[in-house]
Amino acid sequence: MKPPAEGEQLITSDILLRAYGAGFFPMADPATDSISWYSPDPRAILDLADLKISRSLERALKRGTYRVTVDAAFERVMRSCQRPETWISETIVQSYLGLRERADAHSIECWAGDRLAGGLYGVCLGAAFFGESMFSHLPDASKVALVHLVRRLSERGYELLDVQFQTPHLKSLGAREIPRSEYLERLAAALEKPRSFV
């Protein structure tokens, strides 16, 4: 990790994990880089059994279009998720690298040869995985990463995949919205069950 720039202050790993455990996550204002905390109502989740795999995605999976790795390029995945006017500021990147060092944050990468074609990253706590962001440089790469994430979580007994905000893209993959009160109940239950992502 590199030190924060002048005026920046990293969010400590302990603060991040306490926030996730209480149902909150941070986002940076792209104009000011100030950090705000969010707990949406409703909250978007993807029940692991409800993942929708299209025919084209199924073909990509069967063909082995991408080589998939876990935690091989966490920082590169985060930076690939950054966009102009993004909420993923340098402070956010450096703070999540702290979580990665503690093995509380993970990434899934899809490779086309030596090229990072797509991926996603998120945070683990108990039997919950909090998906933060995903990206694709090549067709279906982020979707392949998501399928591998869901399979990994299912195999390891995870119970909650939080995707934060509903989008048409996530809805097409099976995500749905639930009231925050229900989300917090499911989160509390998941936090009681230790799981290992790796």
N, C-alpha and C positions, 0 to 999 in steps of 0.2 A: 504494500500500500504506500502511496505517496502522501505527504502531509497535505492538509487542506490549504487552499489559497487564502490570501489575506481576506478576512471578513467571513470566511466559511467556517462552519463548525460541524464536524461529523456527528451523525446520530449514532450513539453507542449501540452496540449489539444488544445489550440488556434492555435499553429503551425500546428498540425495535421489537424484540420478542415479547415484551410486556404489552406493547400496543397490539400486536397481532393476537395475542391471547385475550385481549379485551375487545377484539373486533374492529380495530382501526389499522389503517395503513397510510404511509406518507406519500405525498406528491409535491413536486416543486412547481412554483409559479414560473413559467418560462420567461416572463418579463423581469422578474425581480430575484429569482432563485430562492425566494422564501419558501419554507416548508409548511404545508398545511396537512392536517390529519383528517381522514375520511372514514366514515362508517355508513355506507349507503343503505337506504331503505326505499325500495326492496334491494336485496343483495343477490347477485347472480352466482349460481353454483352449477357445476356439471356433475350430476350423479354418475358414478363410474359405469354403472350398467346401462346408462342411457346414451353413451357416445354413438353418434351417427357417422357411419363410414360410407361415403359415396362410392359408386362403381369405379370412378377414376382413381379415387384414393386407394381403394382395394387393389386395383391393378398396380399402382405404384408400390404398395406394400409387398405384393406377391413377387414383383419383379426385383425387389431389393434395389430400387432406384437410388436410394441414399444409404450410405454407411452411417449408423447411429452410434453415438458415444454418450457417456454420462460424465459430467464434470471435467471434460477435457479442455474447455475453452470458455469458462464462465465469464470472464471480463469481456472477451470478444463478443459473446452473445449479448451481454448487457449493452455494449456500445453499438451493436448492430440494431438493437431495439430503439436507439435514440433517433429522433427525427428533428427537423427544424421546429422550433417552438415546442420542444418536448418537455414533459414533466420529469424526465430522467436526467436530472442535472448532474454535474460533476460531484456535488455533495452526495446525491443519491448513489451514484456509482461507487464512490469510495466507502460509503457507509455499508453497502451491501457486500463489498469485498471483505469487510470485517466479519459479516455473517458467514461468508464462504470459508474464511479461514477457520472458523469454529465448526464447520460442517453443518451449519443450520440453513444454508442456502445452496441450491443445486441448479444445474443446467442440463439440458438435453440438446445435443448438437446433431445436425444432419449434414453430411459431407458428400460432395460430388468430386471424387478424387481428393485433391488437397484443398478444394474450395469449400468454405463454410457456406452452405446453401440455405440454411435456416435453423431455427432453434427456439428455445424458450427458457425462462428461468423463473424461480420462485423460492419460497421459504417453507421449511418443514417445522411443524410443532406438534408433538403428539401424533395422532392419527389424522392430522390435517395437513394439506398442502395448499399454499396460497400462491396461485399463479399470478405472476406480476406482468409479464409481457412476452410477446413472441414476434418473430419476424420471418420473412421468406425472401430470398434473393432468386430462387428458382421455384417452378410450379410445385405446389403441394408440400414443400419442405417443412413449413411450420405445422401443417396438419399431420405429417408423418411423425414429427416430434411429439405432438399431442397424443397420438395413438400410443406411442411408446411410453409416454408418461402415464397414461391411464392404465396400461397393462402393468407397468411397474408398481403403481399404487395398489392395484387390485391384488397382485401377487403378494404384496407385503402387508396387506390388511389395513390399508388406509380407508377412512370412512368419509372424508370431506375434501372435495376439490373446489376451492373458492376461486372464482374467476372475476369477482368484484363487480364489474358493470356489464350489463347485457349489451351485446352488439349484434347486428344481423349476422355477422360471421360466426360468432360464438353460438347464437341461436341455431344456425344451420347445423352445427356440430352436436347439438343436444342440450346446450345450456338452458337453464330456466331461472326465473326470479322467485325468491321466497321472501316473506316478511323478515325484517331484521330480527324480530323477536324469535322467530323460528331458527334463523341462522345462529343466533347466539346460543340457543339451546343445543343445537347440533355441534357447535364449536366447543361448548363446555364439555359435552360427552366425549368428543374426539381428543381433547386435551388430556383426558384421564388415561389414555391408552398409548403408552410409548411404542414407537415404531422406528425402524431403521430404513432409510431410503437407499442406502448402498449395500 
